[in-house]
Amino acid sequence: MRPTTHEYDTELLYNGEVVTLGGMVYRGRTVLSPGPDMFLPLERWAQSVADQLSGPVSWRAISEGEVVREGTMHPAP
């Protein structure tokens, strides 16, 4: 049996604006599997971008217009 998944509108923000790097806009739809690490892919994504930008990057998962989960990742020291 295939596990249930959830699809969210997702975005990464830097200084309150959606991140754009190399012409790529970091906003879209993301399919995540339920569980305790459900939002870990978004945290990793934000961490990678925070390291590139050398500043904090926030992420959001939105469903039906409501923020379901959000967080901020800081660049590695």
C-alpha positions as CSV (number, residue, x, y, z in Angstrom):
1,M,0.0,0.0,0.0
2,R,1.3,3.5,-0.9
3,P,1.7,5.9,2.0
4,T,-0.5,9.0,2.1
5,T,1.2,12.2,1.0
6,H,0.3,15.9,1.4
7,E,0.8,18.6,-1.1
8,Y,1.7,22.2,0.1
9,D,2.4,25.5,-1.5
10,T,5.9,26.2,-0.3
11,E,8.3,29.2,-0.4
12,L,11.7,30.3,0.9
13,L,12.0,33.9,2.1
14,Y,15.1,36.1,2.7
15,N,14.6,39.5,4.2
16,G,10.8,39.0,3.8
17,E,11.0,38.4,0.0
18,V,10.7,35.2,-1.9
19,V,14.2,34.0,-2.7
20,T,15.4,34.2,-6.4
21,L,18.8,32.7,-7.2
22,G,20.2,32.4,-10.7
23,G,16.7,33.1,-12.2
24,M,15.1,30.4,-10.1
25,V,12.2,31.5,-7.9
26,Y,12.0,29.4,-4.7
27,R,8.2,29.1,-4.5
28,G,6.1,26.2,-5.7
29,R,4.3,23.0,-4.7
30,T,5.9,20.3,-2.6
31,V,4.6,16.8,-1.9
32,L,5.6,15.6,1.6
33,S,5.0,12.2,3.4
34,P,3.5,12.4,6.9
35,G,5.5,11.6,9.9
36,P,7.7,13.2,12.5
37,D,10.2,14.3,9.8
38,M,7.5,15.5,7.4
39,F,8.9,19.1,7.1
40,L,12.6,18.1,7.2
41,P,13.0,18.4,3.4
42,L,11.9,22.1,3.7
43,E,14.3,22.7,6.6
44,R,17.2,21.2,4.5
45,W,16.2,23.2,1.5
46,A,16.2,26.4,3.6
47,Q,19.5,25.5,5.2
48,S,21.2,25.1,1.9
49,V,20.0,28.5,0.7
50,A,20.8,30.1,4.0
51,D,24.4,28.8,3.6
52,Q,24.5,30.2,0.1
53,L,23.2,33.6,1.1
54,S,25.1,33.8,4.4
55,G,21.9,34.9,6.1
56,P,18.7,33.5,7.7
57,V,16.1,32.0,5.3
58,S,12.6,31.3,6.4
59,W,10.4,28.5,4.9
60,R,6.6,28.1,4.8
61,A,4.2,25.3,4.0
62,I,0.8,26.5,3.1
63,S,-2.4,24.5,2.6
64,E,-5.8,26.0,1.6
65,G,-4.4,29.5,2.2
66,E,-3.3,28.8,5.7
67,V,0.3,28.5,7.0
68,V,0.6,24.9,8.3
69,R,4.2,25.1,9.4
70,E,7.1,27.5,9.1
71,G,10.6,27.9,10.3
72,T,13.8,29.8,9.9
73,M,17.2,28.3,9.2
74,H,20.5,30.2,9.9
75,P,23.8,29.7,8.0
76,A,26.2,27.2,9.4
77,P,29.0,28.9,11.3
